[in-house]
Amino acid sequence: MFIIKRDESVTDNSENELLEIATGAVKAAGEILLARFRSQPSPTDLATLQRGIADNDAAVTADLRQLLLAARPGSHWLEGEDGEGPLPAGEWWVVDPVEGNVNHLHGRHGWGVAATLVRDGEPWLTVIHEPLKSESYTAIAGCGAFVNGKVLHVSRKRALDAAIVATGQARPNETAAIKERIAQSAGVMLDAALLVRAAVPTGLELVDVAAGRLDLFWQYGRVAAGLIGGALLIREAGGVALDLAGERWTSAASSFVAGPVELASLSTSILPQLKGE
């Protein structure tokens, strides 16, 4: 069980108190996953992989859920790929207990724990923790974005021909329409950008955008869990998160692009939209 020291009499935590509790809970989950990392052979088939994903989730989810819900009485819980489409009114913890679970199970870098508190559809507070790097990325709406207390800022590039850009799958079994748009958009970016890559998990790609290590990220699909915390980090780091129609991104959108204002805006004019948008 996680052990987080806090005043149990506090029922309506201030912003900083809530961020401290959320960060502690997410880091505690990360420590459990770190102890499990490379403790078993890599999966050799889909069934083994799926069992490993479930086991990792089960190792951390219950305590993470209990701590976060207790920190914000009356809030609700939304986990992983359940976070698809517009979020209901009220306060919701949108959580990925093992962001990059597949990478973790294969002994690779690129995994962590992510938790975002959403108020009436808008991300308000987020923590994304990478245990292998001992880095915690945090943001509260209107208060800036940070990694271990250091201020983050998106890339200062203004042209795609010098940009490193990335995309990724929202889920393993995408629809034919989304697969088609991923392929088309990658072709567009291969012509427009300096370097194109595809990677998962989305949340950690967005961390790199917020930190200015990656210039732009785009994705098709409505799974909000991997996007909503990163969207807040990027906005608080001086960037924007849009849909491919050029509107402010929300969890209802079926496409996503984020980065510096100029690069994101330019990308909305060249990337293909989903049919029916």
Secondary structure, DSSP 8 states (H G I E B T S, - for coil): -------TT-SS--HHHHHHHHHHHHHHHHHHHHHHTTSS----SHHHHHHHHHHHHHHHHHHHHHHHHHHSTT-EEEEGGG-BS---SSEEEEEEEEETHHHHHTT-S--EEEEEEEETTEEEEEEEEEGGGTEEEEEETTS-EEETTEE--------GGG-EEEE--SSSS--HHHHHHHHHHHHHHHHHSSEEEE-S-HHHHHHHHHTTSS-EEEEES-B-TTTHHHHHHHHHTT-EEE-TTSSB--TT-SEEEEESHHHHHHHHHHS---TT-
